[in-house]
Amino acid sequence: MDELLRDLNRRRRRVLAGGGEKRAAKQHAKGKYTARERLHLLLDEDSFTEIGEFATHRSRDFGMADREVAADGVVTGHGRVNGRPVYVYSQDFTSMGGSLGEVHAQKICRIMDLALQNACPFIGINDSGGARIQEGVDALNGYGEIFRRNTQASGVIPQISVIAGPCAGGATYSPALTDLVLMVSGSAQMFITGPAVINSVTGEEVDSQELGGAEAHGSKSGVAHVTYPDEDQLFADLRWMMGLLPSNNEDNPPCTDGTAPAVDPQHLREIIPGSPYKSYDMQLIIDGIVDDGSFFEIHAEFATNAIVGLARIDGRVVGVVANQPRFLAGCLDVDSSDKIARHVRFCDTFNIPVITLVDTPGYLPGVDQEHGGIIRHGAKVLYAYSEATVPKMSVVLRKAYGGAYLAMCSRSLGADAAVAWPSAEIAVMGPEGACNIVFRREIAEAEDPEAMRNKKIDQYRKKFANPYVAASGGYIDSVIDPRDTRRELVDRLTALSDKRARYASGRHPHGNIPL
Ligand code: HXC
């Protein structure tokens, strides 16, 4: 037995060494951790159980027959994050560039199957050159098997992807099918056809970071949901964020003791400017409602005219959706529609009530938006809110015009509670646009058209640009003092905590298709 154990330890040491010291040093020189160091950062101390450590490839072509690839380039198993079980894989770039071959894929699939069978979150740490070229169609098939499992697990267990190095080709699509993609600046890239891509306008080669780095995917493509300056911050934040999620779609997110908001709710009375043409920072309103330090913003740099994220209110997890008047006046456009719709569906799959803060002048006008499919993308928001069976609450702070009023969780789409601040303006369109249409002739024929126009705008504002017309029709449940917003939401959340629509509607739970 002693000899057998010595042999086991020898083999284990070889596996633990991954691609060797030289390659690990190269990894560190790039500001990257190794696959096993990352698991150490992610998981509770001594909680990792490895599965398939001695697995290796069966490839015989292109010099592979004699090539040992430690753990076949991916470390897989289960562990705990703050005491709660999770299933993980961590690709080892030091072993054949973390490339995905047949056995590598089988190991990931086994972990995905176990995560689904045991209804636990699944976390993938990606650092890979994509399909292992030497293994041909076996490698491609491996990706297909993973994509199918990602899709089957969608909306059943939370799936989180960390992008911690190059993710080339097929390596990008499994993350893209998951709920959240977290990316490190500088060292991580995602690209399908790069890295050597030529700019069609300048004819110059595009730098791989510019093409598919965290900045590009965090702000332009929207592929990355959150970006971080380094891996330490990413894994610390991921551990904290997992506390906002349930383990599966039949579970609720964990509750904690509540904390006071960062902004004194009393100040909420002072944030909306006197002039309807002035903007303000919606983040201040969120900070006056949610528990201090609880806000996890998603897509912070993408479609900045909307804000989405998770937070706690009095210790309970909620999804937050808000217009951001600082950018594009908070209007809805193609990208913000996708951002909002996807977030509402994500919350709905994981039993997270949604709170919507409304201040939007409407849809962004223009040929670009129309031809970009604002009808198709805007419809996703209508669909997502109408479909969602979790508690839905909306607060209209200021402008809520036309289709955008309806889209932002109106009673008509099934809001369980819809309240407004006294500053709310709920109407078919803004006063200027409305008066230009309705009173066109009267204004044109007036002695002083400008004075007449202002008079009509004033009349319209008094009549329609307030919350009381909507409240009198039952479309707004109550008009509230801004400083009471948090308390009102807590009361309503409590009243809705046993909402049964999920079961009463007869709808099946749904996945979280990447919109
Ligand atoms: C086999 C690979 C590999 C791959 C990298 N390696 N990618 N081995 N298959 N796909 C190996 C290298 O040979 C090298 O081995 C080690 O990993 C490190 O790679 P380097 O090139 O030295 O590292 P670096 O300079 O950092 O560049 C990393 C990289 C580059 C940008 C990822 O390796 C690269 O461009 N790889 C190919 C990317 C790609 O086009 N993949 C798409 C595959 S097609 P040694 O032994 O020297 O350490 C695909 C289609 C699936 O995925 C479609 C599904 C929908």
Boltz pocket constraint, residues with backbone or C-beta under 6 A from the ligand:
constraints:
  - pocket:
      binder: B
      contacts: [[A, 93], [A, 94], [A, 95], [A, 96], [A, 97], [A, 98], [A, 99], [A, 128], [A, 129], [A, 130], [A, 131], [A, 132], [A, 133], [A, 134], [A, 140], [A, 143], [A, 166], [A, 168], [A, 169], [A, 170], [A, 171], [A, 173], [A, 192], [A, 194], [A, 195]]
      max_distance: 6.0
